[in-house]
Amino acid sequence: MRRIPTPVTTLLDIELPIVQAGMSWASSCSALPLAVSNAGGLGVVAAGPMRLPDLARTLDEMADGTESPWAVNLPLYRAGADEVIDLLIERRPPVLIASQGGPRRYLARFHDVGTTCLHVVAGTEHAKKAVDAGVDGLVVVGAEAGGHPPPGLVTTLILTRAVATAVPDTPIVASGGLADGAGLAAMLALGAGAAQFGTRFLASTEATVHPDYKAAVVAADVDSTRTVGRDLGLIRALANDFTDRMTELENSAADLERRRETFTASSLRDAALDGDLKNGKVEAGQSAGLVTDVLPAADIVRRIVEEYEAAVARLRP
């Protein structure tokens, strides 16, 4: 495959503007991130749910398994975040993608050890603040995204263009609703330098989630997801008994504590590891409706590039 040079590929020293999203449980391992990085994209280890010994082992596997750049995604709100930061400083990952907190908390330490720092944002105000703090690049997450979309539910189409206009000199990775090379082409046209793919890589052979979870993603339509949990940590997940219960509570204006009880009684782990598709949080993006198969991650990368090239060719007279 030929290189696709962009400001993000230059910043991260990767061949292709394809980023695999850090997904709790699905990429809390080395298999998926290694496959993506070795295929020319940026593989991302999801540190969110990982115990320190497991994370340390995975970081060693990443360092041993590829000479290409890779990243760690760290939600700054997780328990023991400071201890995770200490471990990462020791292991010096090539790239850090941080979310759910302010960048000043970690930037200086990571820059001192040579780690490139991307920060996840959900609006232009947060983007400007992150750039002013000194981040190297941004990951812009729109409403279509699985997991934790922005509270305002502004679409990736609008949000990517708004942030690219607000901070034109900052490399941007667009995320949310993207599953193929046409989506990559669209994001580059809007001013992003790469696209992040989550749900597409969730349906990969290397993703460490239950087979039934992957099958549910492949079977989904574009309107099969729901957003629930406002005021509790909004999530997008495939519709099931859990989302039905939450939707009923939210539509009936149930009090916050009653909603919290139902929200916290379910977990992503229930779905991802145990295969509980009825009562677990089956987090996935609207792009699930564009995913039709489970493939090795390297094949997904190749297909995205082929689709990107075909999309660009269609634009030429």
Secondary structure, 3 states (H helix, E strand, C coil): CCCCCCHHHHHHCCCCCEEECCCCCCCCCCHHHHHHHHCCCEEEEECCCCCHHHHHHHHHHHHHHCCCCEEEEEECCCCCHHHHHHHHHHHCCCEEEEECCCHHHCHHHHHHCCCEEEEEECCHHHHHHHHHHCCCEEEEECCCCCECCCCCCCCHHHHHHHHHHHCCCCCEEEECCCCCHHHHHHHHHHCCCEEEECHHHHCECCCCCCHHHHHHHHHCCCCCEEEECCCCCCEEEECCHHHHHHHHHHHCCCCHHHHHHHHHHCCHHHHHCCCCCCCCCCECCHHHHHCCCCECHHHHHHHHHHHHHHHHHHHCC
